[in-house]
């Protein structure tokens, strides 16, 4: 959604892929923004990803301090930086993909798709747990998702924040000649 906000702010017609032809995407982020509003009001939510929480503070604490909450950290940062109301307003500006200047997608939703150019905008290096000395390497699932993301480009790829995987791929031989 950060990328959607950037693109719309730059005046580009922006789309999020939709499972239904002829419909602008963004339904899932709208539901998350509405759930965040409810949690900020202390009313809980029935959203499946957030129903374990009663307040937005609980979601924030979990995302920031529990390694299991890493998946929610992007949402927390987005809501805290832009407000759920602004997110809903941006969703209302989304267009169908066929009318878009730019398509913003998750790597999961990009499976089986290709575009002339792809810019990777939001992959995160794994975080270390408070009781660990260093961050763990990316999981096989994270690496497979990174592979999906970088293989969507037909002509031009900007890996951006995903370039951290190089740290795990290139290991020079100790004491050897390179």
FENURPE-V962303 format. One record per helix or strand. SS is the DSSP state (H for helix, E for strand). FROM is the first residue (numbers start at 1). TO is the last residue. Records with the same first field share a line. If there is no record, write none. Layout:
SS->FROM-TO + FROM-TO
This chain:
H->2-9 + 27-40 + 56-65 + 67-82 + 84-92 + 97-99 + 107-110 + 140-150 + 160-169
E->14-16 + 102-104 + 115-119 + 153-158
